[in-house]
Amino acid sequence: MSRLDLLVTGGDVLDGTGEPPRPADVGVRDGRLVLLPPRSGVPATEVIDAAGLTVAPGFIDVHTHSDLLAGDDPGREALRLAPLRQGVTTEICGNCGISPFPVPPERDGPVRELIAATFGPPAAAYPSFAEFAAAQGSGRRNHLAALVGHGTLRAAVVGFAQRPATPDELARMCALLDAALTAGAAGLSTGLIYSPGVNASTDEVIALARVAAAHGKPYVTHLRDEMSRVESALEEAIEIATAAGAALQVSHHKTAGRRAWGATVRTLARLEAVRAAGLDVACDVYPYTAGSTALHAMLPPWVIADGVPAMLAAVADPAVRDRIRADITAGVPGWENTVGNGGWDLIRVASAPNSPPIQGQTIADLAAAAGTDPVDYACALLVAERGDVTILSHSMHEDDVRRVLASPLTMLCSDGVPKPGRPHPRWAGSFSRVLGHYVRDVGLLSLAEAVHKMTGMPARRFGLRDRGLLADGYAADLVVFDPQRVADGATYDEPLAPPLGVRCVIVAGETVVTGDRVTAARPGRVLAVPDRAPVRSESR
């Protein structure tokens, strides 16, 4: 055999299918895999001795908010490296209904405000998937695939109005979505608790999901409620996917808030039943009991109904703040009332760029120290930060997290919100936490099952045809780790601390992480996902 560019020799291979490990060598030539017998001795320009280690396909994070993280500004470099250090070679962004494309130039201003409040600066909006890919694919270390956000489509066409889309507006949204999917976007996402997606009817989402189904791409949804009304919200998602003929991906499945703890027994049984009846349904999960989102999502949806600038003007009004307080106490029909279900003492500031000292503290403690009410404090903070505040919410039960993670319908995600400050440790720790804590320490999953949830299963779900498996001719994205030592280093106090036990990460055949060192290689790109016939997602 002719000389290889790289040879990983002496390791135990987990090929991403869920099958047990086996000894084998893995070669790379021209960015593609060559599977070989163990200790093959084939000459190679670079040789990695993986004795005692596990060799797996590069991990695929199916739910991130890393849409605008590309670049070389040093202030965000630690954020860029965090997923890579734990073996994530492909991220899927555009989740929860917000993507930075497709935004017609005449709507750039209003939509950019939404994008800035979601991703933080520097905010950018792109007219097309191709322009997004050209900008965000430059100088990347790992790969990115992108969903089309329904909230972005609605903001670009309808705006933030609390009304149904007209037939003409819906047709324009469908046309924008169709063009983006044709160009290579990976599917459609919704965030039905967030403005402006919260204003959409079920029928509007069905019409858009039909467009995704026509391309053989999934409908990916942050449910309209993940708390006390999670079961009815799940029924809406099932109705949408069934009516549209689309594959359904339930994002970061959880039953949050004390009133919903334990409901995963019923939600997972319901997903299994509809799958058995023929619906292509799966879900994903991050392995923590705290979530993370924008601070404005803690307020009733009418607060941001007219967009970010209008919200900032409104919350300066004491009468508006009184109404917010009343709605948090009494609730609003159809609203996922996180604070009402938990309390401000469970809401911790993760990112407030203009107020670094408050990061890591709860809204309740900050308000008490300032001698003010938590609603007044939260509203003043939103104004001071121009809406760009991210929070952590401690709202889930460990039993529910484990139940979802163990389900055969579930793949792994981070739901990472990579913004400076004190971000959720899931961005830097989700994959290594599962391999170390839930596989080795707890025994919730076998190593082969866990790797399958991180590789072959998500690749099949999102149409990444030549990724997710160790097979001849597949893209040479690899991770080499020590199964006896791998562990998450990230904590709530040190959220970007690197993991232990990840020895080597290879992207497109180039070594990007070796030991504790990140190399200068930047072989990543934005992946264009081709259309395909509808494919039933895999579960084991």
Secondary structure, DSSP 8 states (H G I E B T S, - for coil): ---EEEEEES-EE--SSS---EE-EEEEETTEEEEE-TT----EEEEEE-TT-EEEE-EEESSB--TT--S--GGGHHHHHHHHHTTEEEEEE--TT--S----GGGHHHHHHHHHHHH-SS----SSHHHHHHHHTTTBSSEEEE-EEHHHHHHHHT-S-SS---HHHHHHHHHHHHHHHHHT---EEEETTSTTGGG--HHHHHHHHHHHHHTT--EEEE-S-SSTTHHHHHHHHHHHHHHHT--EEETT----SGGGTTTHHHHHHHHHHHHHTT--EEEEE-S-SEEEEEGGGGS-GGGGTT-HHHHHHHTTSHHHHHHHHHHHHH--TT---HHHHS-GGGEEEEE-TT-GGGTTSBHHHHHHHHTS-HHHHHHHHHHHTTT--EEEEE---HHHHHHHHHSTTEEE---B---SSS--THHHHHHHHIIIIIIIIS-SS-HHHHHHHHTHHHHHHTT-TT-SS--TTSB--EEEE-TTT-B----SSSTT---BSEEEEEETTEEEEETTEE-S---B-B--------------
